[in-house]
Amino acid sequence: MRPTARQVAELANVSVATVSYVLSGRDRPVGAQTRQRVLDAARQLGYTPDQAARSLRRRSTQRVCLVLGSFGGVPADERLAADLHERADARGYSVVTLAVCSPARARSATDVLLGGIADGALFNVTGDHLTGDLLAELAAAELPMVALRNEDVPEGCDVVRTPETEACAEAVEHLLAGGRRRIVFMGQRCELTRDRPVGRLLGYTTALDRHGVAERVVIPGADDRVSAYRTAAELLRSPDRPDALFAATDRAAISVVQAARDAGLRVPDDLAVVGVGNIDEGLISNPPLSTVGPLRHDFTDVVDLLFDRLQAEEPPPGREIVRPWSFLRRGSS
């Protein structure tokens, strides 16, 4: 029986991906001792890379697919797309993009991927449209995949998780510690249509539960700037207006700050505002926006997971990256 890359990896006590780096000659940092162990193990087993099998597995499309929840307007998606394109260009790949904004689109995207439009896929889709069953179909077809997702993923799919619930709870607890008691959550449609709180909304309710605050005020509007402004303007005209608002996106939070100023309110004295995302625009808003999100916006490690899968001699086991999130207190709260 022909020896495999996995057997070489086990003998050399390294990952399958490291075996692939060493034996393919790709420009990746591998220590001299590790490289020698791989070469010795390959020589001992009589292993040589199966170029025909590799070519078949890649399907020779030289394309990767980026699957998003929507087109445009999401800064994190834009950075993810930029990093994917940069890495793809360096490796001779092109990028196609699919939007999954409904169950029908999710089914269509799955069918397109099963049809072989790309050699691998990177998913960043919020909401319920891209179900675990659809991902399982793709995994069963051995499509190399990486998903930015806090829900379960099928075996063989790499996953990138964010502890957004914990960080959002910290932000709401900061508002409570500052004496705010009527805290409104402005959510996205994908959060507000679920059967139970998850993600950012769960962080909001968790913090209120911890402090014994019974009142919950949850409103829509965080999906775009105009909706956020209009919803906030109406809310702030009410006689029982809130003293704090936690928006599920920074874009919405910046619109809320503008609506508060237009209503003659002071931020944060009359209304504290916190967003989610840590986008650059929050740094130049007036006042600077308190936010929840990653300290850095760099998805190269995520993108590299996908290309590692594409270039490995044998599919590695599913891997997990946790990208830390923090609450960043600034002038708006």
N, C-alpha and C positions, 0 to 999 in steps of 0.2 A: 504494500500500500504506500502511495506517495506521501511523504512527510508533509505536515502542514505548518503554517506560520504560527499557529497556536502552540504546537509542540516545541517549536524553536523558542517561543516566548517563555514557556514553562521551564525549559532546560536552562535558559539564560536568566530566568527570574526577572523578566521585564514584561511590559505590556505588548499586546499584538501590534498596537500602533507604533511602538518603538522599533519593533522588528521591521515594520514596513518602512519607517524612515531610513533605517540603516541600509537595508538591502535595495531600496529604490534609488538611493543617492539623493533624496530630496534635501533641501537646505533647511534643516531643523537642528536646533542645538541638542546634541547627544554627546555625553562625556566619552572620553577616549576609552576608559575602562569598560563602560557599558557597551560601546560600539564593538570592542574586541570580544566581549562575552557573546554578543549576538553572532558575530562572524564565526567564532569557535563552535557555537551550538549548531549553526547552519551547516558548517563543514562536517561536524560529527554525525549529524542526521542525514547528510546528503541532500539538503533542501536547496531548491532553486525556485524563485518566484515563477508562478504560472501566468505568463503574460496573456495567454489566450483567455484564461478564466477571468483575469482582471478586466480585459476589454469587454467581455460579455457582460460582466456585472455592471460595468459603467454604461452599457447600452450605447455608448459613443455619441450621445447627444451633446455632451460638453455644455449642458445647461443645468442651472439650479433654479428652484422655484421659491419665491418668498410669498407666503400666504398671510395676509393681514385681515384685520376685521373691517377696515374701511380704507378708502383712498384719501390721503391728504389731511393736513390739519393736526396730526399727532406728532409732536417733536420726537418722541422716542422711536416711533416707526421710521421717521425720516433718517435718524442717525443709524438705526439698524440697517436700513436699505443702503445708506452710503457705505457703511463698513462691509456689507456683503458684496456690493459692487466692486469695491477696492480689492478685496481678497479674491474675488472671482476673476477680475481682470488680470491679476498677477499670475493666475493659474490657467489662463486660457479658457475660462468659462464665461458664458453669458448668463443673464438673470431675467427670468420672467416673473411677473407678479400677478397674483390672484387675490380678489377681495371676497371675503366670506361675511356677508352682512345679513344673511337669512338662511333658514334651513335648506331652501332650494339651492342657494349658491354653494352651501357647504357640500351638498350631494354632488353638484356639478364639478366643483373643484376636486373632490375625491375621484370622480370618474376620469377627469382629465389627467390627474396624476397616475392613476392606474393604467391609463392609455400610453404612458411613457413619454410625456412631454418633457420631463426633466430627469436627471440622474439622482436627485435628492431634493429635499424640501426643508425649509425653515419656517416654523409656524409662530405667529404672534397674534392670536385671535382671542379676544375677550368674549364673554357671554356663553350661551349654551349651544350655539349653532354648530360648532365643530365638536361633535360628541366623541366620547371614548370609543364607541363602536366604529365610527368612521376612521379614526386613527388606527384601530386594530385591523381594519381592512388593508390599510396601507402597509402596516407592519407585516401582515401575513404575506404581502407581495414582496417583502424584503426591500422596500424603498428606504434608503438611508434618510433618517429624519432627526430633527432637533426641534423641540417645542418649548417656548417660553410659556409656562403653564404651572399653576399651583394645584391643579387636579391630577388625578392618576393618568399615567401614560402606559401604553403597552410595552411589553418586553422588547428590547432592541431599539427603543427610541430614547435618545438623550433628552434630558429635561433640565430647564433652567428655571429656578424658583426664586420668588421674592417674598420676604416676610412682611408683606404690606399690612396685614391685619395688625400685627404687633406695633409697627411704627405709627399707624394711624391712631391706634388706641393711645399711644404716648402723646400724640398731638392733642387729642381731645382732653386727656388728663391735664395737659398744660393749660388749656383754656379753663378747666374746672378749678385748677389751683389758683388761677388769676381772679377767681370770684365770678366767672361767667356761669350762669345757670340755665338760660334759655338758648341752647346751642342747636342750630339748624344744620341738618346734613343735606347738601345739594348733590344728588347722585346722577349717574348715567343710566340710560335706559336698560343696559345689560345688567345692572345691579338691581334696579327697582322692580324688574319683572320676575325675579327668582322667587321660589317658594320660601326661602329662608335667607337671612342675611349672610353674605359672604364677603371676603376681601375687605374693601375700604368701609363699606357699610357695617360689616361685622366689627371692625375696629371701633367705630363710633358707638355702637350699642354696647360693646364689651366695656368700654371706659365708663359709660353712664351707669351700667349695672354695678361696676366696682364701687362707685361713689354713691349709690342709692338714689340716683336721679331718675325719676319715673317718666318724665315727659320726653316724648320722642316727636320731633318734627322733621319729617323727611319729605323733600320736594324734588321734582325733576329740574333739569336745566343745565347740567354739567357737560352735555355733549357738544355744545358750541358756544361761542362768545355771545352771540345775539340772544339766544335763549336764556343764557345765564343773566345777562343784563336785564332783560325784560322781567324775568321771574323775580330777581332780587329787587328791582324797582317797585314791583307790586307788593312784595313782602314787607319792604321797609316803609311803605305808606300805612301799613296796618297799625292800629293802636297798641297791639301787643307784639311789637316788632322784637326780633331777637337781639341779644347782646353779643352773640358770636355766630359765625357761619363757617362751617367746614365743608369745602367744596371738593369733589372727587377728582378734579383736574385743576392745574394751575391756570389754564386758560379761563376757566369759569371763575376762579377766585379773583383774577385780575379784573374781570368784568364786574364782579360784585363790588370791588373797591371803587371802581368808577361810578357805579350806581349809588353807592353810599355817599360819595363826594357830591354827586349831582343832587342828592336829597338833602344836602346841608349837614351831613353827619361826619364826625371825625373818626378816622381809623388810626389807631385801635381804641380810642377813648370811648366812643359810642358803640362801635362795632368792631370786634376782633375778627380777622379773616385769616384762614389757613387753607392752602391748596395742596395738591398732590402732583408730583412730577419733577420738581426742582429744575424747571426750564430756565434758560438764561434770562428770559424776559422778566422773570420775577425779581432779578437783581436790580433792574432799573425801573421797576414800578415805584410809585410814590404813595405810601412808604414801601420799602423793599418787602417782598412777600415772604411770610413764614410758610414753610412747605414741608412735605414728606416726600422722600425719594432717595435715589442713589446719590452718593457723593460724586461719582464720575459717570459720564455718559460715554461709554466705550463698550462696543459689543464685539470686539475682535476675538475675545475668548469664546464667545458663543458661536460666531461664524466658524472659528477653527474646529469646533466640535464636528460641524457638518463636513468640512473638507477632510478631517481625519477619517471619518466614516467612508467617504468616497474613495480615499486612497489606500485604505487598509487592505491587506491581502485577504483577511477574513473579518466579518463584522464583529467589532468588539462588543462586550456586554454593555447594557444601558448605563450611562453615566449621568451624574447629577451635579449641577453647579448651583450654589445658593448665592445670589447677588445681594449683599447687605443693603438695607434701607435705613434711613435715620430721619428723625424730626429735626428740622433746621429752623431755629427761632430767629426771626428777623423783626422788622419794625411793625408789621401789620397785626401782630398779636401781643 
